[in-house]
Amino acid sequence: MTTAPALPEPLKDLKIQYTKIFINNEWHDSASGKKFPVLNPATGEKICDVSEGDKADVDKAVKAARKAFELGSCWRTMDASERGRLLNKLADLIERDRLLLATMESLNGGKLFPTSYLMDLGGCINTLRYCAGWSDKIQGRTIPMDGNYFTFTRHEPVGVCGQIIPWNFPLVMFVWKIAPALCCGNTVVVKPAEQTPLTALHMGSLIKEAGFPPGVVNIVPGYGPTAGAAISSHMDIDKVAFTGSTEVGKMIKEAAGKSNLKRVTLELGGKSPNIIFADADLDSAVEFAHIGLFYHQGQCCIAGSRIFVEEPIYDEFVRRSVERAKKNVLGNPLAPGVNQGPQIDKEQYDRILALIESGKKEGAKLECGGGPWGDKGYFIQPTVFSNVTDEMRIAKEEVSRFRTFCMLDYILCFNCHARCAF
């Protein structure tokens, strides 16, 4: 059994080294020369400017990925065990740069530093090692046939994979996308979210240092309607994987079908419920419901934002939930003792506040919170609504085509005899 590493202090003097597009193991300015600002959501201040990739840059990245995937290339002729060794080497380098990456993830993404360092970085390292182990264990079968025939199956890589990742788990999503693809021998073009490109770009430097051949991994920061759309509709990309909103997922699937009918993997939104019956341990139920919603400010695809509570314990559950929410300590996610950071950006912040207003107007009871917190950054008070009904916006939207995550607790009451399905 492995033990978690001790939690160090975040880096005090973090320097952002990589802000350009990563293609062919080299750093490039965008073809247009454009850049976009990357902000610290805890302050709203600019961290740095990053090169803004668009269709021309995606074309360049795909060309590099296609060349790296050619028959006879270094990557295609590499032993499967060597691919595994490279993935393990990348895990080693992440372990070496763990403190830097965790500090960067918290600075750019507003994530609590202990979560970044212990959970997200640990998950990245373990995922790479897991996929490294699979590299030389992907195998086909031999099949008995009548007559003088030899029949077998062989698993081959798909080819060039486009990968579009979200802002809520930037580094975890980067690794979850590239590790299985590289394990199987594919090449990739990754578009990180425009809000959180910094850790992905630092990973480009580690990929080169680990020894991956040029063109195997390419990273193009940019916006969804330009760089993301170019990946989805590209005629020379064989597969696209996307994590994000249901509405954008539909657009990607349509673009993939209208172009070269590329394969598509989608991980889309949800509105997860917790269902709590009258015989539950109330203290545990309140605590786990709180964690299930407020983890990473509710910015999680499996956040339990709807809480169904059986009628006999409803009032007491609401009372305890309000008490628990009021204990949250808001502030700089890099500071010790803080357990709630900011929302990711001004757009999400404004949408959540609008959603709170809709709850008030539609008749839900605001038990606590309901407004901004602090004088800078994108902080919102921990918010609990009771007397919520199914038809209310706050009960059914994640919200909107661009996926708004909300750290708003919506507590609904149910009678076990009248309502047994959710």
C-alpha angles and dihedrals in degrees: 000000000000122000125221115257119253113268112249126197116271117261111274097202104039112176120199106223104170122057103139134087115278113221128154091357089300134105118242137182113235116272089242094046089234125142133188130209122252113208139204103234092205091065106013088233126134118259096186144312121267129201110263111227122203138166095308091053093045089052090053092048093048091050089054092047092048092051091050089052096051118123109266094024122135090254097047093048095044116116114253090237089057090054086054091050091053092051090050090049090052089052089052091052092049088051089052093049095037096119093047093048094046092050090048092048091053094044095049100032104034091237120151109262096232089053092049095046102039105029110023099038091040090051092050093052093047093047092053092049091047092052091043088060092053095052096091096032100067102108144156133226139250114231125205112237135182115250132018097322136123112206126186141155125226128194111223131183118265094230128232111015124199113209125192115188134192133238101240097074102015100167097035091050091047091055095040088056102042102036099065091039094052092041088061094046101258127138121229145211110198127196111194119203112275090235094057114026099131103088091044090054092048087052088059089064091050092048090056092045091050089059104251108159118254114277096022092105122025125177122202115181114201146106128306099240091053114024095022093048091048091055094046094051100035113130094211098050111095100197138012126203121193136181116192143070126357092236094054089043088059090052092051092049090050092048091048091052095046093050118044099328089252120186115266134206115188130187104185143174134298145178103222121200132212112208115202122187127203094255094057123118095259098205092052092043093053093046096047093044088052093050091044091059108029097045106123090357091297090298095133129105091229097045109145096229097156115064118190111196125186113247101248093060099030100104094045092047091052092049093051092043091055091049090050094047091051090059092066113117111217125201148084106357089218092058122094117251095026115124102173124052133182131291112260101258147344093271093057091041092055093046093051092050089050089051090052089053090051090054091053093047094048093055106262115144114243105220098178142345117012102157148060122295127215131359099273139032128029102294123150125191115251102266132203126187125190131185089046119163130202097253095056117108093235090057098054112026127082074188138263133328091294095054115246114204113205132197089209118129112220112190117194126188125225136184111221094216096048099037124033102150127069 
